[in-house]
Amino acid sequence: MRSPAVKEMSFVFCLLLAFVFCSAASVKATADEEDCLICHRYPGLARIDQKTGKLRLFYVNPNLYSESVHSRILCRYCHVGLDVIPHNNVKKVNCANKCHLKEPSTGKEFSHENIYGRLIHSVHSPGQPPHLKKYPQDFPRCADCHVNQIYRPIADLKSMKPGINKDALRRCMGCHRDKKWTKHFYEHFAHRMHKARSPKELVDLCMACHSDPVRMARHGLEPVSGYKDTFHWKAVLYGDPNAPDCLSCHAPPGFGIDVHSMVPIDNPKSPLYPKNRPLTCANPYGTQKCHPGATYKFAMGKIHRLPITLRGGVGLVSPAKSKALAPGVKEEALSSKELMQRKIYYLVKVVYTLLITFVVGGMMVHQMMDFYRTLKNRGHH
């Protein structure tokens, strides 16, 4: 005969099992049909990668996941090898896999394969084995540009504020009776009706790679950190709605080139190919009103200049290429060209100092005389 303690423990164990199964059923009904969120809904689910030493987080917020663009796709469609728990044979996600969802315009299974096909022939492609380019690790992956949409709010069509416009969604449901389908379609449509990133976010994303001088040197390119010394960047920084971002020049509408199919600027299809630049600067097909009537000479202006440095004579002479401005270097050690650079620099410095002295000094004298006249006039009146 069992003791009372054993009976109590058995009763508690049965209650725990009932709670687990009930919670699993509720998660399954509201979030995912594979019950992945039974484990992945816990914020502490993580491990340290033995190869890189980095912490890998496997937490998925159920509420945000249900509002994401991937909420109708089963996890195993992208994460192949989930048959065993713990998952020890998961293959790398391939964005070109079929999603097993019907694409409404064709009725076929949806896939990113067409986008992947354009990307693999673009300037951002590392190549394909066995014909990989040098330093393939320098090239971006899909996830480097496409941040997990679970953590990005859906924008309203009218005011572009985070969240779903309930009034617009109600009007959709006036005809489309399946509320679940209508809600998913509206979220997808609203998400695609605006830019995924603001111009500043896009510039920061591109410069995360293109401002690295070491990485750019490996591929024969110049770093573009000097872009932040330009008027274009100032317009982007201060939120000008007409400000161009990187895609406004490198993948504008009208050239058949998008962000996934960019080509080098020496390719005749590139918007920045010399003969195409006037049309790119005019941007007649884009949302920004840039430079209508731009001429060929105007379009040849350099956008990505070398960064301006105070030490280099305000960008006139690069300290790395000339000893003229280096401190402690005697004139005997300078070439005739460097000697001329030093003379021009000191001449500009003297003229600038005199100009500032006379302008500021003249303003002070003027203010003092004006103040004296004001006091004198007050005495008379």
C-alpha positions in Angstrom: 0.0 0.0 0.0 1.3 3.4 -0.9 2.2 5.9 1.8 0.3 9.3 2.0 3.6 11.1 0.9 3.8 9.0 -2.3 0.1 9.7 -3.1 0.7 13.5 -2.6 3.7 13.5 -4.8 1.8 11.5 -7.5 -1.1 14.0 -7.3 1.3 17.0 -7.6 3.1 15.3 -10.6 -0.3 14.8 -12.3 -1.2 18.4 -11.8 2.1 19.5 -13.3 1.6 17.3 -16.4 -1.9 18.6 -16.8 -0.6 22.2 -16.6 2.1 21.5 -19.2 -0.3 19.9 -21.7 -2.9 22.6 -21.2 -0.3 25.4 -21.8 1.1 23.5 -24.8 -2.4 23.3 -26.3 -3.0 27.0 -25.8 0.3 27.9 -27.4 -0.5 25.6 -30.3 -3.9 27.1 -30.8 -2.7 30.7 -30.7 0.9 30.8 -32.0 2.4 27.8 -33.9 1.2 24.4 -34.9 4.6 22.7 -34.4 4.7 23.6 -30.7 8.2 25.2 -31.1 7.2 27.9 -28.7 6.9 25.4 -25.9 10.6 25.9 -25.5 11.4 29.0 -27.6 9.0 31.3 -25.7 11.4 31.4 -22.7 13.7 34.5 -22.8 16.6 32.6 -21.2 16.9 30.0 -23.9 20.4 30.5 -25.2 23.8 28.8 -25.5 27.4 29.8 -26.1 28.7 28.9 -29.5 31.8 26.6 -29.0 33.5 27.8 -32.2 33.0 31.6 -31.9 32.5 32.0 -28.2 29.4 34.2 -28.8 26.1 33.9 -27.0 23.3 32.7 -29.3 19.8 33.6 -28.3 17.0 31.3 -29.3 14.1 33.2 -27.7 11.0 34.0 -29.9 8.4 36.4 -28.6 5.1 34.7 -29.3 3.1 38.0 -29.7 5.6 39.6 -32.0 6.0 36.3 -34.0 2.2 36.2 -34.6 2.3 39.7 -36.1 5.4 39.1 -38.3 5.5 38.4 -42.1 6.7 34.9 -41.4 4.0 33.9 -39.0 2.2 31.7 -41.5 5.4 29.7 -42.4 6.2 26.6 -40.4 9.6 26.7 -38.7 10.8 23.5 -40.4 10.4 25.0 -43.9 13.4 27.3 -43.2 15.2 25.5 -40.3 15.9 22.1 -41.8 16.9 19.3 -39.4 14.5 19.9 -36.5 13.4 16.3 -36.2 15.6 15.5 -33.1 15.4 17.3 -29.7 17.8 18.8 -28.8 18.4 20.0 -32.4 21.9 18.8 -33.2 21.7 18.5 -37.0 20.1 21.8 -38.1 21.3 23.0 -41.5 22.0 26.6 -42.4 18.9 28.5 -43.5 18.7 28.9 -47.2 16.4 31.8 -48.2 15.9 30.3 -51.7 13.9 27.3 -50.3 10.3 27.1 -51.2 7.9 28.3 -48.4 5.0 25.9 -49.3 2.7 28.9 -49.4 0.7 29.7 -52.5 1.8 32.9 -54.2 -1.6 34.6 -55.0 -0.7 36.0 -58.4 0.5 32.7 -59.8 -0.9 30.0 -57.5 2.6 28.4 -57.2 4.6 27.8 -54.1 6.3 31.0 -53.0 10.1 31.2 -53.0 12.8 33.9 -52.8 14.7 32.0 -55.4 14.3 34.7 -58.1 15.7 37.3 -55.8 18.6 34.9 -54.8 19.3 34.4 -58.5 19.7 38.2 -59.1 21.8 38.5 -55.9 24.2 35.8 -56.9 25.1 37.8 -60.1 25.3 41.2 -58.3 28.3 43.1 -57.0 27.5 42.0 -53.5 27.8 38.3 -54.4 30.7 36.3 -53.0 30.4 33.9 -55.9 29.5 30.2 -55.9 31.7 27.2 -55.0 34.2 26.4 -56.4 34.5 29.9 -58.0 34.4 32.1 -54.9 35.8 35.6 -54.9 38.6 36.6 -52.7 37.7 37.2 -49.1 34.1 35.8 -49.4 33.6 36.6 -45.7 33.5 40.3 -46.5 30.3 40.0 -48.6 26.9 40.5 -46.9 24.5 37.7 -46.1 20.7 38.0 -46.3 20.4 38.5 -42.5 23.0 41.3 -42.5 20.6 43.6 -44.3 17.2 42.0 -43.5 16.8 42.4 -39.8 14.3 40.0 -38.2 11.0 41.6 -38.9 9.6 40.2 -35.6 11.2 43.2 -33.9 10.1 45.9 -36.4 6.6 47.4 -36.1 4.1 47.3 -38.9 3.6 50.9 -40.3 0.2 52.5 -40.8 -0.5 53.3 -44.5 -1.6 56.9 -43.8 0.4 58.3 -40.9 3.3 55.8 -41.0 3.1 55.3 -37.3 3.8 51.9 -35.6 0.8 49.6 -35.3 -2.2 48.5 -37.3 -4.8 51.0 -38.5 -7.9 49.3 -37.0 -10.3 51.5 -39.1 -8.6 50.5 -42.4 -8.6 46.8 -41.3 -12.3 47.0 -40.5 -13.1 48.3 -44.0 -11.1 45.4 -45.5 -13.2 42.9 -43.5 -16.4 44.4 -44.9 -15.8 42.3 -48.0 -13.1 39.8 -47.0 -14.9 37.7 -44.4 -12.0 35.5 -43.3 -10.6 37.7 -40.6 -7.4 35.8 -40.1 -6.5 35.9 -43.8 -7.4 39.6 -44.1 -5.3 40.5 -41.1 -2.3 38.8 -42.5 -2.8 40.3 -45.9 -3.2 43.8 -44.5 -0.1 43.5 -42.4 2.0 42.3 -45.4 0.5 45.1 -47.7 1.0 47.8 -45.1 4.6 46.7 -44.4 5.5 46.8 -48.1 3.9 50.3 -48.8 6.8 52.1 -47.1 10.6 51.9 -46.9 11.9 49.2 -44.5 14.4 51.7 -43.2 14.7 55.5 -43.0 17.5 57.1 -45.2 19.7 57.5 -42.1 19.2 53.8 -41.1 20.0 52.8 -44.7 23.2 54.9 -44.9 24.4 53.6 -41.5 23.8 50.0 -42.7 25.8 50.5 -46.0 28.6 52.3 -44.2 29.0 49.5 -41.7 30.9 47.8 -44.5 31.8 50.5 -46.9 33.5 52.8 -44.4 36.0 50.1 -43.3 39.3 51.0 -45.1 40.8 47.6 -44.6 37.9 45.7 -46.0 37.5 48.1 -49.0 41.3 47.9 -49.7 41.0 44.2 -50.1 38.6 44.7 -53.0 40.2 47.7 -54.6 37.6 50.2 -53.4 37.8 53.5 -51.6 36.1 53.9 -48.2 33.1 56.1 -48.3 33.4 57.7 -44.9 33.9 61.0 -46.6 30.2 60.9 -47.5 29.4 62.3 -44.1 31.2 65.5 -45.1 28.7 66.2 -47.9 25.5 68.1 -48.2 23.6 64.9 -49.0 24.5 63.5 -45.6 23.4 66.7 -43.8 20.0 66.4 -45.4 19.7 62.8 -44.4 20.9 63.5 -40.9 18.4 66.2 -40.2 15.4 64.3 -41.7 14.8 66.2 -44.9 12.0 64.2 -46.6 13.7 64.9 -50.0 17.1 63.6 -48.9 18.6 60.9 -51.1 20.0 57.7 -49.5 22.4 55.2 -51.0 19.7 53.4 -53.1 18.6 56.8 -54.6 21.9 56.8 -56.6 23.0 53.1 -56.7 19.6 51.5 -57.4 17.1 54.2 -58.5 13.9 53.3 -60.4 14.1 53.4 -64.2 17.2 51.3 -64.7 16.0 47.8 -64.1 18.4 47.6 -61.1 17.3 47.0 -57.6 19.2 46.5 -54.3 19.6 42.7 -55.1 21.0 43.2 -58.6 23.5 46.0 -58.2 26.3 46.0 -60.7 29.8 47.7 -60.6 29.8 51.3 -61.7 31.9 50.4 -64.8 29.0 48.3 -66.1 26.9 50.1 -68.8 23.8 49.0 -66.9 24.8 50.8 -63.7 23.0 54.0 -62.9 26.4 55.5 -62.1 28.0 54.6 -65.4 29.2 58.0 -66.9 26.5 58.3 -69.6 23.7 57.3 -67.1 24.7 59.7 -64.3 22.7 62.8 -65.6 19.5 60.7 -65.5 20.4 59.4 -62.1 21.0 62.9 -60.7 17.7 64.1 -62.2 15.9 61.1 -60.7 12.7 61.6 -62.8 11.1 58.2 -61.7 11.9 58.4 -58.0 10.1 59.9 -55.0 12.8 62.5 -54.3 12.9 65.6 -56.5 16.7 65.8 -56.9 18.4 67.7 -59.8 16.0 68.0 -62.7 17.9 69.0 -65.9 21.2 67.8 -64.5 24.0 68.1 -67.1 26.8 65.7 -67.8 29.4 68.0 -66.2 27.2 68.5 -63.1 26.8 64.7 -62.8 30.5 64.1 -62.8 30.9 65.7 -59.4 32.5 63.4 -56.8 30.2 62.4 -53.9 32.4 60.1 -51.9 35.3 62.4 -51.2 38.2 61.6 -48.9 37.4 62.5 -45.3 38.2 66.1 -44.3 40.8 66.4 -41.6 42.0 69.5 -39.8 45.5 68.2 -39.6 45.7 68.0 -43.4 45.1 71.6 -44.1 41.3 71.2 -44.1 41.5 68.4 -46.6 43.7 70.3 -49.1 46.8 68.1 -48.5 46.7 64.5 -47.1 49.2 64.1 -44.2 49.7 60.5 -45.3 51.0 61.6 -48.7 53.0 64.7 -47.9 55.5 65.7 -45.3 54.9 69.4 -45.9 52.5 69.7 -42.9 54.2 67.2 -40.7 55.5 68.8 -37.5 59.3 68.8 -36.9 60.2 68.3 -40.6 62.9 70.8 -41.8 62.8 72.5 -45.1 65.9 70.7 -46.2 64.1 67.4 -46.1 61.3 68.6 -48.4 61.0 68.3 -52.1 60.3 71.4 -54.2 56.6 70.4 -54.4 56.3 69.8 -50.7 58.1 73.1 -50.0 55.6 74.9 -52.2 52.7 73.2 -50.3 54.1 74.4 -47.0 54.5 78.0 -48.3 50.9 78.0 -49.6 49.6 76.5 -46.3 51.4 79.2 -44.2 50.2 82.0 -46.6 46.6 80.8 -46.2 47.1 80.6 -42.5 48.4 84.1 -42.2 45.7 85.6 -44.5 43.0 83.7 -42.5 44.4 84.9 -39.2 44.6 88.6 -40.3 41.1 88.3 -41.8 39.6 87.0 -38.6 41.5 89.6 -36.5 40.3 92.5 -38.6 36.7 91.2 -38.9 36.3 90.4 -35.2 38.2 93.4 -34.1 36.2 95.7 -36.4 33.0 94.3 -35.0 34.1 94.9 -31.4 35.0 98.5 -32.3 31.7 99.0 -34.0 29.7 97.6 -31.1 31.6 99.8 -28.6 31.0 103.0 -30.7 27.4 102.1 -31.1 27.0 101.5 -27.3 28.7 104.9 -26.7 26.3 106.6 -29.1 23.3 104.9 -27.5 24.4 106.2 -24.0 25.0 109.7 -25.3 21.6 109.8 -27.0 19.8 108.7 -23.8 21.5 111.5 -22.0 20.1 114.1 -24.4 16.6 112.7 -24.3 
